[in-house]
Amino acid sequence: MRELFLSASTKDSDFTMSCAVLQGLTWMEARKSVHRILFFQGQPQPRPLKNTRAFQQSRHPQLWRDLSNQLMRSSYVLQIAYEVSLDRDFGKGTAMEFNSLPGTLRWTDLPDPPRETPVTSRANTRKKVEIPEQIITSRKKIEIPEQNNLPTALTDNGFRYKNEMIQESYSFVRENVEFVFSRYYRLPDSPGRTVTTMPSWAELRPFDSAQKWVLNVKLNVPDDSQPEKVKDANEELLAVKAELDKLFEFQAIDRKVFDTRIAPPPARVMPGN
Protein backbone atom coordinates (compact mmCIF):
# COMPACT_ATOMS: atom_id res chain seq x y z
CA MET A 1 0.00 0.00 0.00
CA ARG A 2 1.10 3.56 -0.67
CA GLU A 3 0.15 6.44 1.63
CA LEU A 4 0.11 10.00 0.29
CA PHE A 5 -0.52 13.02 2.49
CA LEU A 6 -0.36 16.78 2.84
CA SER A 7 0.87 18.35 6.10
CA ALA A 8 0.01 21.59 7.87
CA SER A 9 -0.07 22.82 11.47
CA THR A 10 -2.77 24.64 13.43
CA LYS A 11 -2.45 26.70 16.59
CA ASP A 12 -4.32 25.38 19.59
CA SER A 13 -6.33 28.61 19.69
CA ASP A 14 -7.50 27.97 16.11
CA PHE A 15 -8.26 24.27 16.57
CA THR A 16 -12.01 24.56 17.26
CA MET A 17 -12.54 26.76 14.22
CA SER A 18 -10.41 24.46 12.05
CA CYS A 19 -12.52 21.48 13.09
CA ALA A 20 -15.66 23.43 12.26
CA VAL A 21 -14.31 24.10 8.77
CA LEU A 22 -13.64 20.41 8.14
CA GLN A 23 -16.98 19.45 9.64
CA GLY A 24 -18.65 21.67 7.05
CA LEU A 25 -16.45 20.30 4.27
CA THR A 26 -17.12 16.65 5.09
CA TRP A 27 -20.64 16.89 6.53
CA MET A 28 -19.67 14.85 9.58
CA GLU A 29 -18.60 15.35 13.16
CA ALA A 30 -15.05 14.50 14.07
CA ARG A 31 -14.24 11.01 15.32
CA LYS A 32 -11.99 11.39 18.34
CA SER A 33 -9.52 8.64 19.14
CA VAL A 34 -6.59 8.23 21.53
CA HIS A 35 -3.83 5.69 20.92
CA ARG A 36 -0.95 4.48 23.01
CA ILE A 37 1.93 3.88 20.59
CA LEU A 38 4.89 1.64 21.42
CA PHE A 39 8.07 1.86 19.33
CA PHE A 40 10.29 -1.19 18.78
CA GLN A 41 13.72 -0.91 17.16
CA GLY A 42 14.91 -3.61 14.77
CA GLN A 43 18.25 -5.37 14.80
CA PRO A 44 21.27 -3.64 13.24
CA GLN A 45 21.34 -6.12 10.36
CA PRO A 46 18.21 -6.65 8.25
CA ARG A 47 16.64 -10.08 8.50
CA PRO A 48 13.24 -11.65 7.73
CA LEU A 49 10.67 -12.39 10.40
CA LYS A 50 10.57 -15.78 12.08
CA ASN A 51 7.27 -17.62 11.80
CA THR A 52 5.95 -16.77 15.28
CA ARG A 53 2.62 -17.78 16.80
CA ALA A 54 1.27 -14.29 16.11
CA PHE A 55 2.15 -14.80 12.45
CA GLN A 56 0.50 -18.25 12.37
CA GLN A 57 -2.72 -17.12 14.04
CA SER A 58 -3.12 -13.89 12.07
CA ARG A 59 -6.03 -13.24 9.73
CA HIS A 60 -3.58 -11.27 7.57
CA PRO A 61 -0.80 -13.72 6.60
CA GLN A 62 0.00 -11.88 3.36
CA LEU A 63 0.65 -8.64 5.26
CA TRP A 64 3.07 -10.49 7.54
CA ARG A 65 4.86 -11.90 4.50
CA ASP A 66 5.02 -8.43 2.92
CA LEU A 67 6.47 -7.00 6.12
CA SER A 68 9.04 -9.79 6.33
CA ASN A 69 10.15 -9.00 2.78
CA GLN A 70 10.67 -5.34 3.71
CA LEU A 71 12.67 -6.25 6.81
CA MET A 72 14.99 -8.38 4.66
CA ARG A 73 16.30 -5.25 2.93
CA SER A 74 16.59 -2.81 5.85
CA SER A 75 16.15 -2.61 9.61
CA TYR A 76 13.24 -0.43 10.78
CA VAL A 77 11.54 0.94 13.85
CA LEU A 78 8.02 -0.51 14.02
CA GLN A 79 5.00 0.87 15.87
CA ILE A 80 2.31 -0.96 17.81
CA ALA A 81 -0.80 1.21 18.29
CA TYR A 82 -3.45 0.43 20.91
CA GLU A 83 -6.66 2.45 21.09
CA VAL A 84 -7.21 3.54 24.70
CA SER A 85 -9.98 5.19 26.69
CA LEU A 86 -9.66 8.37 28.74
CA ASP A 87 -12.02 7.00 31.39
CA ARG A 88 -10.62 3.46 31.59
CA ASP A 89 -6.90 3.70 30.99
CA PHE A 90 -5.60 6.98 32.46
CA GLY A 91 -4.95 7.63 36.13
CA LYS A 92 -6.43 4.33 37.29
CA GLY A 93 -3.23 2.66 38.52
CA THR A 94 -3.77 -0.45 36.40
CA ALA A 95 -1.31 -1.91 33.90
CA MET A 96 -2.22 -2.83 30.32
CA GLU A 97 -1.65 -6.44 29.25
CA PHE A 98 -0.45 -5.70 25.73
CA ASN A 99 -0.18 -9.27 24.47
CA SER A 100 -3.82 -9.96 25.29
CA LEU A 101 -5.05 -6.75 23.62
CA PRO A 102 -5.63 -6.30 19.89
CA GLY A 103 -3.23 -3.77 18.43
CA THR A 104 -2.17 -2.51 15.00
CA LEU A 105 1.37 -3.12 13.81
CA ARG A 106 2.62 -0.26 11.63
CA TRP A 107 5.56 -0.12 9.25
CA THR A 108 6.38 2.88 7.06
CA ASP A 109 9.18 3.25 4.55
CA LEU A 110 11.34 6.29 3.87
CA PRO A 111 9.22 8.61 1.68
CA ASP A 112 10.00 9.07 -1.98
CA PRO A 113 12.45 11.90 -2.76
CA PRO A 114 11.05 15.09 -4.33
CA ARG A 115 10.49 14.68 -8.03
CA GLU A 116 12.42 16.96 -10.35
CA THR A 117 11.92 17.90 -13.97
CA PRO A 118 14.16 19.91 -16.36
CA VAL A 119 12.85 23.29 -17.53
CA THR A 120 14.28 25.99 -19.79
CA SER A 121 14.85 29.44 -18.33
CA ARG A 122 14.79 32.79 -20.19
CA ALA A 123 18.55 32.60 -20.41
CA ASN A 124 18.06 29.41 -22.40
CA THR A 125 19.86 27.28 -19.83
CA ARG A 126 18.39 24.10 -18.50
CA LYS A 127 17.99 23.47 -14.81
CA LYS A 128 16.01 21.14 -12.59
CA VAL A 129 13.18 22.35 -10.42
CA GLU A 130 10.91 20.42 -8.12
CA ILE A 131 7.39 19.95 -9.45
CA PRO A 132 4.32 20.76 -7.27
CA GLU A 133 3.92 17.17 -6.01
CA GLN A 134 6.86 17.79 -3.62
CA ILE A 135 4.27 19.20 -1.21
CA ILE A 136 2.84 15.67 -1.01
CA THR A 137 4.63 13.05 1.09
CA SER A 138 4.44 9.63 -0.54
CA ARG A 139 5.62 6.42 1.12
CA LYS A 140 4.94 2.72 1.31
CA LYS A 141 3.27 1.42 4.46
CA ILE A 142 1.96 -1.81 5.96
CA GLU A 143 -0.60 -1.97 8.77
CA ILE A 144 -1.62 -5.27 10.37
CA PRO A 145 -4.78 -4.60 12.42
CA GLU A 146 -6.51 -6.40 15.30
CA GLN A 147 -3.50 -8.52 16.16
CA ASN A 148 -2.78 -10.04 19.59
CA ASN A 149 0.65 -10.98 20.96
CA LEU A 150 2.42 -8.21 19.07
CA PRO A 151 5.08 -7.34 21.70
CA THR A 152 6.02 -11.00 22.01
CA ALA A 153 6.13 -11.42 18.22
CA LEU A 154 8.54 -8.49 17.93
CA THR A 155 10.81 -9.45 20.83
CA ASP A 156 10.96 -13.03 19.50
CA ASN A 157 12.30 -11.49 16.28
CA GLY A 158 15.01 -9.46 18.00
CA PHE A 159 13.15 -6.12 18.21
CA ARG A 160 13.74 -4.04 21.33
CA TYR A 161 11.29 -1.69 23.03
CA LYS A 162 12.54 1.92 22.72
CA ASN A 163 9.86 4.34 23.89
CA GLU A 164 6.20 5.25 23.68
CA MET A 165 3.85 8.20 23.32
CA ILE A 166 0.15 9.06 23.31
CA GLN A 167 -1.54 10.22 20.11
CA GLU A 168 -4.78 12.19 20.24
CA SER A 169 -6.59 12.46 16.90
CA TYR A 170 -9.71 13.98 15.39
CA SER A 171 -10.57 12.61 11.96
CA PHE A 172 -13.00 13.50 9.18
CA VAL A 173 -13.65 11.59 5.94
CA ARG A 174 -14.91 12.77 2.56
CA GLU A 175 -15.23 9.93 0.06
CA ASN A 176 -11.74 8.37 0.11
CA VAL A 177 -9.88 11.38 1.55
CA GLU A 178 -9.18 11.45 5.30
CA PHE A 179 -8.51 14.67 7.24
CA VAL A 180 -6.75 14.01 10.56
CA PHE A 181 -5.70 16.42 13.31
CA SER A 182 -3.14 14.83 15.66
CA ARG A 183 -1.21 15.84 18.72
CA TYR A 184 1.36 13.78 20.64
CA TYR A 185 1.94 13.59 24.39
CA ARG A 186 4.84 12.48 26.54
CA LEU A 187 4.65 9.60 28.99
CA PRO A 188 7.01 9.25 31.99
CA ASP A 189 10.38 7.74 31.06
CA SER A 190 10.62 4.01 31.69
CA PRO A 191 13.94 2.89 30.16
CA GLY A 192 13.86 -0.55 28.61
CA ARG A 193 10.21 -1.29 29.35
CA THR A 194 6.73 0.14 28.94
CA VAL A 195 5.29 2.55 31.51
CA THR A 196 3.69 0.45 34.24
CA THR A 197 0.69 2.69 34.82
CA MET A 198 -0.39 5.78 32.94
CA PRO A 199 -0.89 9.16 34.62
CA SER A 200 -4.18 11.01 34.46
CA TRP A 201 -4.97 12.72 31.18
CA ALA A 202 -4.58 16.15 32.81
CA GLU A 203 -0.96 15.35 33.70
CA LEU A 204 0.10 14.71 30.10
CA ARG A 205 2.06 17.39 28.25
CA PRO A 206 2.39 17.67 24.44
CA PHE A 207 5.79 17.11 22.84
CA ASP A 208 5.32 20.42 21.07
CA SER A 209 5.61 23.16 23.68
CA ALA A 210 3.44 25.43 21.47
CA GLN A 211 0.71 22.74 21.65
CA LYS A 212 0.03 22.93 17.91
CA TRP A 213 -1.98 20.33 16.03
CA VAL A 214 -0.70 18.58 12.90
CA LEU A 215 -3.21 18.28 10.07
CA ASN A 216 -2.66 15.47 7.57
CA VAL A 217 -4.87 15.14 4.50
CA LYS A 218 -4.40 11.51 3.47
CA LEU A 219 -5.12 9.10 0.64
CA ASN A 220 -4.21 5.42 0.48
CA VAL A 221 -3.50 3.60 -2.78
CA PRO A 222 -3.93 -0.13 -2.01
CA ASP A 223 -2.33 -1.25 -5.30
CA ASP A 224 0.58 1.07 -5.95
CA SER A 225 1.99 -1.11 -8.73
CA GLN A 226 -0.06 0.94 -11.20
CA PRO A 227 1.54 4.40 -11.65
CA GLU A 228 -1.71 5.88 -12.97
CA LYS A 229 -3.46 5.23 -9.65
CA VAL A 230 -0.68 6.98 -7.75
CA LYS A 231 -0.80 9.88 -10.22
CA ASP A 232 -4.59 10.16 -9.75
CA ALA A 233 -4.13 10.23 -5.96
CA ASN A 234 -1.55 13.03 -6.28
CA GLU A 235 -3.94 15.05 -8.42
CA GLU A 236 -6.80 14.50 -5.98
CA LEU A 237 -4.71 15.72 -3.06
CA LEU A 238 -3.56 18.78 -5.00
CA ALA A 239 -7.24 19.56 -5.70
CA VAL A 240 -7.98 19.35 -1.95
CA LYS A 241 -4.99 21.60 -1.27
CA ALA A 242 -6.44 24.19 -3.66
CA GLU A 243 -9.74 24.07 -1.73
CA LEU A 244 -8.05 24.67 1.60
CA ASP A 245 -5.09 26.88 0.68
CA LYS A 246 -6.66 30.01 2.17
CA LEU A 247 -7.26 28.23 5.48
CA PHE A 248 -4.20 26.02 5.97
CA GLU A 249 -0.57 26.50 4.99
CA PHE A 250 0.50 23.13 3.62
CA GLN A 251 4.25 22.66 3.64
CA ALA A 252 6.77 20.32 2.09
CA ILE A 253 8.32 18.18 4.85
CA ASP A 254 11.91 16.95 4.74
CA ARG A 255 11.63 13.22 4.06
CA LYS A 256 14.29 12.51 6.71
CA VAL A 257 11.72 13.46 9.37
CA PHE A 258 9.86 10.26 8.48
CA ASP A 259 12.89 7.96 8.26
CA THR A 260 12.15 4.85 10.35
CA ARG A 261 15.27 2.90 9.41
CA ILE A 262 17.16 1.77 12.50
CA ALA A 263 16.99 5.05 14.47
CA PRO A 264 14.27 5.41 17.15
CA PRO A 265 11.71 8.19 16.76
CA PRO A 266 12.72 11.66 17.96
CA ALA A 267 11.08 13.11 21.05
CA ARG A 268 8.84 15.51 19.20
CA VAL A 269 5.74 15.60 17.04
CA MET A 270 5.67 12.74 14.54
CA PRO A 271 3.59 14.07 11.63
CA GLY A 272 1.83 11.61 9.31
CA ASN A 273 1.58 8.66 11.71
C-alpha positions in Angstrom: 0.0 0.0 0.0 1.1 3.6 -0.7 0.1 6.4 1.6 0.1 10.0 0.3 -0.5 13.0 2.5 -0.4 16.8 2.8 0.9 18.3 6.1 0.0 21.6 7.9 -0.1 22.8 11.5 -2.8 24.6 13.4 -2.5 26.7 16.6 -4.3 25.4 19.6 -6.3 28.6 19.7 -7.5 28.0 16.1 -8.3 24.3 16.6 -12.0 24.6 17.3 -12.5 26.8 14.2 -10.4 24.5 12.0 -12.5 21.5 13.1 -15.7 23.4 12.3 -14.3 24.1 8.8 -13.6 20.4 8.1 -17.0 19.4 9.6 -18.6 21.7 7.0 -16.5 20.3 4.3 -17.1 16.7 5.1 -20.6 16.9 6.5 -19.7 14.8 9.6 -18.6 15.4 13.2 -15.0 14.5 14.1 -14.2 11.0 15.3 -12.0 11.4 18.3 -9.5 8.6 19.1 -6.6 8.2 21.5 -3.8 5.7 20.9 -1.0 4.5 23.0 1.9 3.9 20.6 4.9 1.6 21.4 8.1 1.9 19.3 10.3 -1.2 18.8 13.7 -0.9 17.2 14.9 -3.6 14.8 18.2 -5.4 14.8 21.3 -3.6 13.2 21.3 -6.1 10.4 18.2 -6.7 8.3 16.6 -10.1 8.5 13.2 -11.7 7.7 10.7 -12.4 10.4 10.6 -15.8 12.1 7.3 -17.6 11.8 5.9 -16.8 15.3 2.6 -17.8 16.8 1.3 -14.3 16.1 2.2 -14.8 12.5 0.5 -18.3 12.4 -2.7 -17.1 14.0 -3.1 -13.9 12.1 -6.0 -13.2 9.7 -3.6 -11.3 7.6 -0.8 -13.7 6.6 0.0 -11.9 3.4 0.6 -8.6 5.3 3.1 -10.5 7.5 4.9 -11.9 4.5 5.0 -8.4 2.9 6.5 -7.0 6.1 9.0 -9.8 6.3 10.2 -9.0 2.8 10.7 -5.3 3.7 12.7 -6.3 6.8 15.0 -8.4 4.7 16.3 -5.3 2.9 16.6 -2.8 5.8 16.1 -2.6 9.6 13.2 -0.4 10.8 11.5 0.9 13.9 8.0 -0.5 14.0 5.0 0.9 15.9 2.3 -1.0 17.8 -0.8 1.2 18.3 -3.5 0.4 20.9 -6.7 2.4 21.1 -7.2 3.5 24.7 -10.0 5.2 26.7 -9.7 8.4 28.7 -12.0 7.0 31.4 -10.6 3.5 31.6 -6.9 3.7 31.0 -5.6 7.0 32.5 -4.9 7.6 36.1 -6.4 4.3 37.3 -3.2 2.7 38.5 -3.8 -0.4 36.4 -1.3 -1.9 33.9 -2.2 -2.8 30.3 -1.6 -6.4 29.3 -0.5 -5.7 25.7 -0.2 -9.3 24.5 -3.8 -10.0 25.3 -5.1 -6.8 23.6 -5.6 -6.3 19.9 -3.2 -3.8 18.4 -2.2 -2.5 15.0 1.4 -3.1 13.8 2.6 -0.3 11.6 5.6 -0.1 9.3 6.4 2.9 7.1 9.2 3.2 4.6 11.3 6.3 3.9 9.2 8.6 1.7 10.0 9.1 -2.0 12.5 11.9 -2.8 11.0 15.1 -4.3 10.5 14.7 -8.0 12.4 17.0 -10.3 11.9 17.9 -14.0 14.2 19.9 -16.4 12.9 23.3 -17.5 14.3 26.0 -19.8 14.9 29.4 -18.3 14.8 32.8 -20.2 18.5 32.6 -20.4 18.1 29.4 -22.4 19.9 27.3 -19.8 18.4 24.1 -18.5 18.0 23.5 -14.8 16.0 21.1 -12.6 13.2 22.3 -10.4 10.9 20.4 -8.1 7.4 19.9 -9.4 4.3 20.8 -7.3 3.9 17.2 -6.0 6.9 17.8 -3.6 4.3 19.2 -1.2 2.8 15.7 -1.0 4.6 13.1 1.1 4.4 9.6 -0.5 5.6 6.4 1.1 4.9 2.7 1.3 3.3 1.4 4.5 2.0 -1.8 6.0 -0.6 -2.0 8.8 -1.6 -5.3 10.4 -4.8 -4.6 12.4 -6.5 -6.4 15.3 -3.5 -8.5 16.2 -2.8 -10.0 19.6 0.7 -11.0 21.0 2.4 -8.2 19.1 5.1 -7.3 21.7 6.0 -11.0 22.0 6.1 -11.4 18.2 8.5 -8.5 17.9 10.8 -9.4 20.8 11.0 -13.0 19.5 12.3 -11.5 16.3 15.0 -9.5 18.0 13.2 -6.1 18.2 13.7 -4.0 21.3 11.3 -1.7 23.0 12.5 1.9 22.7 9.9 4.3 23.9 6.2 5.3 23.7 3.8 8.2 23.3 0.2 9.1 23.3 -1.5 10.2 20.1 -4.8 12.2 20.2 -6.6 12.5 16.9 -9.7 14.0 15.4 -10.6 12.6 12.0 -13.0 13.5 9.2 -13.7 11.6 5.9 -14.9 12.8 2.6 -15.2 9.9 0.1 -11.7 8.4 0.1 -9.9 11.4 1.6 -9.2 11.5 5.3 -8.5 14.7 7.2 -6.7 14.0 10.6 -5.7 16.4 13.3 -3.1 14.8 15.7 -1.2 15.8 18.7 1.4 13.8 20.6 1.9 13.6 24.4 4.8 12.5 26.5 4.7 9.6 29.0 7.0 9.3 32.0 10.4 7.7 31.1 10.6 4.0 31.7 13.9 2.9 30.2 13.9 -0.6 28.6 10.2 -1.3 29.4 6.7 0.1 28.9 5.3 2.5 31.5 3.7 0.5 34.2 0.7 2.7 34.8 -0.4 5.8 32.9 -0.9 9.2 34.6 -4.2 11.0 34.5 -5.0 12.7 31.2 -4.6 16.2 32.8 -1.0 15.3 33.7 0.1 14.7 30.1 2.1 17.4 28.3 2.4 17.7 24.4 5.8 17.1 22.8 5.3 20.4 21.1 5.6 23.2 23.7 3.4 25.4 21.5 0.7 22.7 21.6 0.0 22.9 17.9 -2.0 20.3 16.0 -0.7 18.6 12.9 -3.2 18.3 10.1 -2.7 15.5 7.6 -4.9 15.1 4.5 -4.4 11.5 3.5 -5.1 9.1 0.6 -4.2 5.4 0.5 -3.5 3.6 -2.8 -3.9 -0.1 -2.0 -2.3 -1.2 -5.3 0.6 1.1 -6.0 2.0 -1.1 -8.7 -0.1 0.9 -11.2 1.5 4.4 -11.7 -1.7 5.9 -13.0 -3.5 5.2 -9.6 -0.7 7.0 -7.7 -0.8 9.9 -10.2 -4.6 10.2 -9.7 -4.1 10.2 -6.0 -1.6 13.0 -6.3 -3.9 15.1 -8.4 -6.8 14.5 -6.0 -4.7 15.7 -3.1 -3.6 18.8 -5.0 -7.2 19.6 -5.7 -8.0 19.4 -1.9 -5.0 21.6 -1.3 -6.4 24.2 -3.7 -9.7 24.1 -1.7 -8.1 24.7 1.6 -5.1 26.9 0.7 -6.7 30.0 2.2 -7.3 28.2 5.5 -4.2 26.0 6.0 -0.6 26.5 5.0 0.5 23.1 3.6 4.2 22.7 3.6 6.8 20.3 2.1 8.3 18.2 4.9 11.9 16.9 4.7 11.6 13.2 4.1 14.3 12.5 6.7 11.7 13.5 9.4 9.9 10.3 8.5 12.9 8.0 8.3 12.2 4.8 10.3 15.3 2.9 9.4 17.2 1.8 12.5 17.0 5.0 14.5 14.3 5.4 17.1 11.7 8.2 16.8 12.7 11.7 18.0 11.1 13.1 21.1 8.8 15.5 19.2 5.7 15.6 17.0 5.7 12.7 14.5 3.6 14.1 11.6 1.8 11.6 9.3 1.6 8.7 11.7 
